[in-house]
């Protein structure tokens, strides 16, 4: 898709370029995103092919935005986003998904991300607009959207997934849907970091967002989000 954007689109206040970190285990995807973003004036400060690599690099690189592929070899973009929200709260996250809009918005809500982008042919303009909006400090998910998605996830979970969760996992799920970070959940439940991370991973697996389940979308509920 052609776009009329100029290199100045990637410049933040004070004429400093917006710093972006790209996370995907596909080298061609990373290169394509790097070329696209740098052409629009963004500064790609680093790339990660896994969650572990991302956690190691981001503290020193201090990006403004992390573009996270939902599928990673050692984790998910959702879990990486949740980790960054607790450890590097200044980094705003955009989730990249290969599924549809409904799945994308659900993934972004569970992650606590600023937004999501669906990987599709002809979606370059939309992707750049999303990155620009997040760079400007805007969330692509309004509070009412998050609330509707949380209700939809709870309704879906009530039919199939909630019954498979432990009591502890149900509590974590409810707090995730409310937008709490892992750290906030730890404090709220007086639980250890390890316990919360384990519960988050299990909840995502049971909701169908785990890499072990090949990220199968949750069952449809008849709702639009």
N, C-alpha and C positions, 0 to 999 in steps of 0.2 A: 504494500500500500504506500502510495506517495504521501508525503506530509509536507506542509509548508513551514514547519518549525525551523527556526534558525539556531545556530550554536548558542545564542544568548539564552535559550530556554532552560539550559542547565545551570544557570548562574543564580546564586542566592544573593541575599542582601549584602551590600558591601563589595559586590563584584567578585565574590569568591565562588568557585564552582561547587556544585552539590556533589558530595562524595558518596559513591555507591559501591557496595560490595555484592558480588553475584555468587549465588550458591546453586550449583547443579552438578550432578555427576557425569553429565554429557559435555564433553569438551566443545563440540560444535555449537551447542546451545550457549555455553558461556561466551565463546568467541563472537557469536552472532549478537548477543546482547551487549557485549563490550563495544563492538563496532557501532552499533545503533546508538547507544547512549553517548559514546564519545563524540560521534558526529553531531549530536544535539547539544554538546557543550558540557555534559556531565563529566565528572572525573571518576573513573573506575579505579578505586584504590586497591582492590584485591579480589581474588576469587577463591572459592572453596568447593571441593568435590565431595565433601562429606560433612557431617555434623561435627566430628572431632576436629577437622581442619578449620572449620568456621570458628569454633570456640577458641582455638589456639590463636587465630590471626586477628579476629575483630578487636580485641582490647587495645592492641597496639595501633591498628589502622584507623580506628575511631571514625567509621563512616556515618553519614547522615541517614542513609537508607540501605536496607538489606533486601535484595530481591531473592526470594527463597523458592526453589522448586519444591513442590509438595512431596516428591518421591526422592528419597536419598538412600544410599546403600546401608547406612548404619542408623537411620532414624527417619523422621518425617520433617517436612518444613514446618508443620504445626508445632512439633515439639521444640524445634530450634527457635522458632519465634517466641514461644513461651519462655524458654531459657533466656533469650536475649532481653525480654521485657523485664526480667528480674535482675539480670547481671549488667545490662547495658541499656538502661531505659531511654537514653537519648536517641537510640537507633530505631527508626521507624521501619516497619516491615511490610513488604508486599508479597503475598503468596501467589505463586504461579501454579495453576492446575491444568491438567489435561482433560478434566471432566467438564460438566456443564455449569451454567451460572448458579443453579441451585446448590450444587456440590461446592462450588467455589465460595459462595457467601457463608455456607455452614463451616467450611474449613477456616475461613478468616475469623469468624466469630469465636470458634473454639481456640484458635491461636491467639486471639487478642490482637490481631494484625490491624494495620491502618486500612488495608484493602486487599483485593485479590485481582488477578488477571487471568482470563482463560486463554490458554495457548490455542490459537486458531489461525488459519490462513486469512490474511487481510486484516489482522488485528493490531498491526503496528501502531496506528494512530491512537487507538484506544489505550494501548499499553503506555505510550509516551504521555498521554494526557493524565493517566493514573499516577505515573511517577512524578509528573510536575505538580499535581495536586498534593501528593504526600510530601514532596519537597517543600511546598508552601505551608506545611503544617496542618493540612486538612485531612480529616478521616473520611474515607469513602463509604463508611458504614455509619449512618445516622443512628442515634440511640434507639429510635423506634424500630429500625431494621434489626438491630441486635436483639431487641426484646422479642420481636416476632420470630426470629430464627431460634432463639432460646426456647420459646414455647413450642415451636415445631419440632425441635430436637427432643424435647421432653416428651411430646406426644408420641414420636417415633419410638423413643426408648421405652415408653410405657407399654408398648405393644410387644416388643421383642427383646430389646437390649437390656432394659433396666432389670429384668428378672434374672439376667445372667451376672449382674454386678453384685459385689459384696456391699455391705452397708457403708463401709469406708469409701468405696469407689462411687457409690451414689452421692455421698456428700461432696466428694471432689468434683464430680460431674456437675452438680448444681452450682458450685462456686465458679467453675470454668464458664458455664453458661451465663453467669452474672458478670463476667469480664475480669475476674480476679487473676492476678499473676500467680505463678507457683509460690513465690515468696509470700504473697498475701495469704494464700491458702495455708501455707505452713504456720503462719502466725494465728490465723483464724482457728485452725484445728489443733494447734499446739503439736504439730507433727514434724518429723524430721524431713530434711530435704530428700533423702533417699525414699522415704515412704510416699511423699507427694509425687516425685518423678515416676515411681513405679505405678502408682494409681493412675496418673495421667496417661501413661503409656497403655495400661490395661483398658482404661475407658475408651481411648481412641481405637484400640483394636476391636473392642466389642461394639463400637458404633460404626465400624467399617472404614475407619480412616487410618488403619495401620498398614505399614509396608508389607507386613506378613500376610495381610489379606489382599494385597495388590490394590489397596485403596478402593475397594468396591463402595459405591455410594450407599448411604442408608436407604432403606425402603421408602418409597413414596408415601406421603400421607394425604395427598390431595391438596396440600397447601402450596402456596406460590414461593415460599422461601424455606 
